[in-house]
Amino acid sequence: MAVEMVIHFPGGACVDAQVGDMVIRTDQPPDAGGEGSAPTPFTLFLASLGTCTGIYVLSFCQQRGLPTDDIKILERVEFDPATHMVQTVDLEIVLPEDFPQRYRAALIRAAELCAVKRHLQQPPEVQVTARIGTSN
């Protein structure tokens, strides 16, 4: 299976990804030459980890008829001061007081199945090429 996205440059510091009928917009903050009209690509990258984890938490709860209204995930990112690279990502699932104790460990195990997390642990090879020609 393959997924194709087309990346467009709509103006300013915006870079958009066309995925089927959807457009994922990005921009840079004003201090980096953008307007701050959308998240940066790196912010979306980090958000994909938290939201993917959220999908697994949501699914776990839905399968067991557990309410999710008062559940949230706090994502904290620590950067290495020397390299400015991500050093650690902490995903803390905040549960309501009445969340059943018997499901807590299983919920964490389900959250750890996040596909984005697994891909970060076994990263794909990324190839960059260029060509002259049409967009086809």
Sequence and secondary structure as in RCSB ss.txt:
>XXXX:A:sequence
MAVEMVIHFPGGACVDAQVGDMVIRTDQPPDAGGEGSAPTPFTLFLASLGTCTGIYVLSFCQQRGLPTDDIKILE
RVEFDPATHMVQTVDLEIVLPEDFPQRYRAALIRAAELCAVKRHLQQPPEVQVTARIGTSN
>XXXX:A:secstr
     EEEEEETTEEEEEETTEEEEE   GGGTS   S  HHHHHHHHHHHHHHHHHHHHHHHTT   TT EEEE
EEEE TTT  EEEEEEEEE  TTS HHHHHHHHHHHTT HHHHHHHS          S   
